[in-house]
Amino acid sequence: MHIETETFGHVLVAHTPDEITEDTAGPFMETLNQSVDAGQIFVVLQMDRSELFDSAGLTALVELQDELRERMGKLSLSELSETGKRVLDVTQLDRQFDIFESLLEAVGSMQE
């Protein structure tokens, strides 16, 4: 699976796939873990394209956040679709993640 990424200073921005499900979560997280292992511990997920989530996908996001925190890094989510906002609200994961309306806000929060 090809994941689009960009780097802004020390912040890695990854564009999430259309679906964050059991089928896509593994390859997506594998790609991100390679970057984390290479030292990129400040990550923003741009989630404007993601419309379908399942428990495996949500678990992967939580595990990524835990891994980054252990390494003294940070995970933020940006530009959630309406579906993404509803899913995180219903699962109460919106209380666990730093969520930003724009990519610039999310990246800027990590520049401080």
N, C-alpha and C positions, 0 to 999 in steps of 0.2 A: 504494500500500500504506500503510495506516495503522499506525504504530508507536506503542505506548503508551510514554510517557516521563514521568518525574517528576524533580524536582530537589530534592536535599537539600543545602542550603548551596551549595557550588560543584561538587557532583558530579551529573552527569546519569546517571540510571538508565533504561536502555532494556530493554523486555521483548522478547526475541527471538521470531521467529515459530516455528510448529510445525516448519517445515522451513527449514534453511539450505542452500539448493541453488542451482544455477545460475539457476533461475527467480526465487528470492526474494532472493538475495544482493545483486543490483544495486540494486533499489529500497530494500532495508533499509539498505545502505551509503550510498545517496544521501541518505536521511533523516538518518542520523547525521552525514554530512559537512556538512550544512547547520548542524547544531548546533556541530560542531567549528569551522567557519568563523566562526560567531558568537561563538567564544571559549570554548566549553565543552570543555575539554581533559582533564577528569577524568571518565572514563566507566566505569560498571559495567553489564555485560550480565547481566540476570537470565534465565537459560537453562533454567528448570525446565520449560518447555513444549516445548523443542526436542528432537525425537526422531529427525530425519532430517538427515544431513549428507552433503555430497559435497565433492569437491575444490575446487569453485568457492566454496562456502560457507566452507570452512576457509581458503582463500587470502584471502578477504575479511576474515576475522578478523585474520589476520596483517598484512594491509595496513593495517587500522585501527590496530592496535597500533603499527606503524611510523610512521604519520602522527602519532599522539598523542605518541610519543617525540620525534619531530622538533620538535614544538611545546612540548616540556618537560612534557607531560601524561602520563597513565597510563591503562591499560585493565586492568580486573579482570573476572573471570567469577565469577558466583555461582549457587548452587543448580542445578548441572548435574544433568540426569537421569542415570540409570544408563547409558543409551545414550551420552549426551554424554561421560561419564567414560571409557567404553570406547573411544570414537572418539579422544579426545585422548590416551589412554594408548597405543593401538596406533600412532598417528601420531607419538608422542613430543612432541606439542604441549603436553602437560601440564607439560613442563619449561620452556616458553617463556612461559606465562601465569601470572599470579597468580590462583589459584583459591580461592574461599571457599565454605564450606558454607552460609552465610547471607548474605542481602543486607545485614543490619546490620553484619556483620564486614567485608564488602567496602567499604561506604561509610565505615565507621569507619577503615579502613586509609588512606583518602585524606584524612581530617580531621587527621592528625598533622602 
